Amino acid sequence: MTFKNLKAALAVSALLASGGAAADFGVGVKAGTLGLGVEGRWDPAVPWFDVRVGLNSYEYDTSGDQAGIDYDGTLALDNYYLTGNFKFPLSPFRFTVGAYSNGNELQLLSQDTNGGSYVIGGIPFDAGNIGSLRSTTSFGSTAPYAGFGFDFELFGKAGLNLDFGVLWQGAPTVSLEATNWENLSPAEQAILGAAMEIERAELEDEMSDFKAWPVLSLAFVYNF
């Protein structure tokens, strides 16, 4: 567990401890498009409203073509959140708004070309000369969330929560580097650097598809 997730877990525990004496509270485990997570819920003295805190984390390996180059990638999901939930009387339906501390990243490493070449920014380069290409895509550290959900309970205790929404991650920040950069001559670095900036901009344009991240999750909860 990262230090950031440890802080989030402590926040969940603090919320539950503060809420237990005065109002209903619950805990749950969840899975969805933001990874695996835990969540705490507190019902303050406000009708049809609750507050939830939690964290999600998961790593998913993938591969494919990005901006014309084949990469092996890792989608590293890492976030924690605080939401307010506005419930409809006599209904499982609710609206949810909140904010996420967003550490989601996409980490890419170019696949082995077996002595071949990369076409970077429209220019072919010998793979044995420049090494591998490494890229990291990150987003804004704080991301707003809006969505809706359904809370189903059995005897007011165990239940299921469904969430549907959008996490607005914002414009991506993309880095791109060659692993053999330091071994190149200044002239080679100048040519490769200009080509890599074109390639990086193409990657950034593709990664902009992820600025609005769809959220779908299912949680198993227990209410105290």
C-alpha positions in Angstrom: 0.0 0.0 0.0 1.3 3.4 -0.9 1.6 6.3 1.6 -1.2 8.0 -0.2 -3.5 5.0 0.1 -2.5 4.6 3.8 -3.7 8.1 4.4 -7.0 7.4 2.7 -7.5 4.2 4.7 -6.9 6.2 7.9 -9.4 8.8 6.7 -12.0 6.0 6.2 -11.4 4.7 9.7 -11.6 8.2 11.2 -14.9 8.9 9.4 -16.4 5.6 10.7 -15.2 6.3 14.3 -16.6 9.8 14.3 -19.9 8.7 12.8 -20.6 5.6 14.8 -21.8 7.3 18.0 -24.2 9.7 16.4 -25.5 8.3 13.1 -25.6 5.2 10.9 -22.4 4.1 9.1 -21.3 1.3 6.9 -18.3 -0.3 5.2 -18.0 -2.0 1.9 -15.6 -3.5 -0.7 -16.0 -2.7 -4.4 -14.7 -3.4 -7.8 -15.1 -1.5 -11.0 -13.4 0.6 -13.8 -11.3 2.4 -11.2 -10.0 -0.9 -9.7 -10.5 -2.7 -6.4 -11.4 -0.6 -3.4 -12.9 -0.1 0.1 -15.4 2.5 1.1 -16.8 4.0 4.3 -20.3 5.6 4.5 -21.6 8.0 7.2 -25.1 9.3 7.5 -25.1 12.7 9.3 -28.2 14.3 10.8 -29.3 15.5 7.3 -32.3 13.8 5.7 -31.7 11.8 2.5 -27.9 12.5 2.4 -24.7 10.7 3.2 -21.0 11.1 2.9 -18.6 8.5 1.6 -14.8 8.1 1.5 -12.8 5.4 -0.1 -9.8 4.3 -2.1 -9.3 2.3 -5.3 -6.1 0.7 -6.7 -5.3 -1.8 -9.4 -2.7 -2.5 -12.1 -3.7 -3.8 -15.5 -1.3 -4.9 -18.2 -2.0 -4.2 -21.8 -0.3 -3.9 -25.2 -1.0 -2.3 -28.5 -0.3 0.4 -31.1 0.0 4.0 -29.8 0.8 6.8 -32.3 2.2 4.2 -34.7 4.5 2.3 -32.2 3.8 -1.0 -30.5 4.0 -0.7 -26.7 3.6 -3.0 -23.7 1.8 -1.0 -21.1 0.6 -0.9 -17.5 -2.6 1.0 -16.5 -1.9 1.9 -12.9 -5.1 3.0 -11.1 -4.5 4.7 -7.8 -7.0 7.2 -6.3 -9.0 8.1 -3.2 -12.1 10.1 -2.9 -14.8 12.0 -0.9 -18.4 12.2 -2.2 -21.7 13.5 -1.1 -24.8 11.5 -2.0 -28.3 12.9 -2.4 -30.9 10.2 -2.0 -34.5 10.0 -3.2 -37.1 9.2 -0.5 -38.5 5.7 -0.6 -36.2 4.8 -3.5 -32.7 3.2 -4.0 -31.8 6.0 -6.5 -29.3 8.7 -5.6 -27.1 11.5 -7.2 -23.4 11.6 -6.3 -20.9 14.4 -6.6 -17.4 14.5 -5.2 -13.7 14.9 -5.7 -10.9 12.4 -6.3 -7.2 12.6 -5.5 -6.1 11.1 -8.8 -2.9 9.1 -9.3 -4.0 7.2 -12.4 -1.2 6.6 -14.9 -0.5 4.8 -18.1 3.1 3.5 -18.3 4.3 2.4 -21.8 7.5 0.6 -22.9 8.1 0.0 -26.6 8.1 -3.6 -27.7 11.4 -5.3 -28.9 11.8 -4.8 -32.6 14.4 -7.6 -33.0 17.0 -5.2 -34.4 14.5 -3.3 -36.5 13.6 0.3 -36.4 11.0 2.8 -35.0 9.3 5.4 -37.0 9.3 8.4 -34.6 7.7 11.6 -35.8 7.7 10.3 -39.3 11.4 9.5 -39.3 12.9 5.9 -39.1 15.5 5.3 -36.3 17.5 2.2 -35.7 16.2 0.5 -32.5 19.6 -0.8 -31.6 21.0 2.8 -31.6 18.3 4.6 -29.6 17.2 1.7 -27.3 13.6 1.5 -26.2 11.0 4.2 -25.9 9.4 4.8 -22.5 6.3 7.0 -21.8 4.2 7.9 -18.8 0.8 9.6 -19.1 -0.6 11.3 -16.0 -3.6 13.6 -15.3 -4.6 16.3 -12.9 -3.9 15.4 -9.3 -7.5 16.4 -8.3 -10.5 15.3 -10.4 -14.2 16.1 -10.0 -16.7 13.3 -10.1 -20.5 13.3 -10.9 -22.8 10.4 -11.3 -25.7 8.4 -10.0 -26.2 5.1 -8.2 -28.6 2.6 -6.6 -28.3 1.3 -3.0 -30.1 -2.0 -2.3 -30.3 -3.2 1.3 -31.6 -6.4 3.0 -33.0 -5.8 6.5 -31.2 -2.5 6.6 -27.8 -4.3 7.0 -26.1 -6.1 4.1 -26.6 -4.8 0.6 -25.3 -3.9 -2.9 -24.4 -0.5 -4.3 -24.2 0.3 -8.0 -22.4 3.4 -9.3 -22.4 5.0 -12.7 -20.6 8.2 -13.5 -17.7 10.2 -15.0 -14.4 11.1 -13.4 -13.1 14.3 -15.2 -9.3 13.7 -15.2 -8.6 16.7 -17.4 -5.9 17.1 -20.1 -3.2 14.4 -20.0 0.5 15.1 -19.4 2.7 12.8 -21.5 6.4 12.2 -21.3 8.5 10.3 -23.8 12.2 9.3 -23.6 14.7 7.0 -25.3 16.6 4.6 -23.0 19.9 5.1 -25.0 19.7 8.9 -25.1 22.8 9.5 -23.1 24.9 7.4 -25.6 23.9 9.4 -28.6 26.0 12.2 -30.1 24.8 15.8 -29.8 23.8 15.8 -33.5 21.8 12.5 -33.0 20.2 13.9 -29.9 19.1 17.0 -31.8 17.5 15.0 -34.6 15.9 12.4 -32.3 14.7 15.1 -29.8 12.8 17.0 -32.5 11.2 13.7 -33.8 10.3 12.6 -30.3 8.5 15.9 -29.5 6.3 15.3 -32.6 5.7 11.7 -31.4 5.0 12.9 -27.8 2.4 15.3 -29.1 0.7 12.5 -31.1 0.6 10.4 -28.0 -0.8 13.2 -26.0 -3.6 13.7 -28.5 -4.5 10.0 -28.3 -4.4 10.0 -24.5 -6.8 12.9 -24.4 -9.5 10.2 -25.0 -9.1 9.3 -21.3 -9.6 12.8 -19.8 -13.2 11.8 -19.1 -13.0 8.4 -17.3 -16.2 6.3 -17.2 -16.9 4.9 -13.8 -18.9 1.8 -13.2 -18.6 -0.1 -9.9 -20.4 -2.7 -7.7 -19.9 -2.7 -4.0 -20.9 -5.2 -1.3 -21.7 -3.3 1.9 -22.6 -3.8 5.6 -24.4 -1.2 7.5 -24.0 -0.8 11.3 
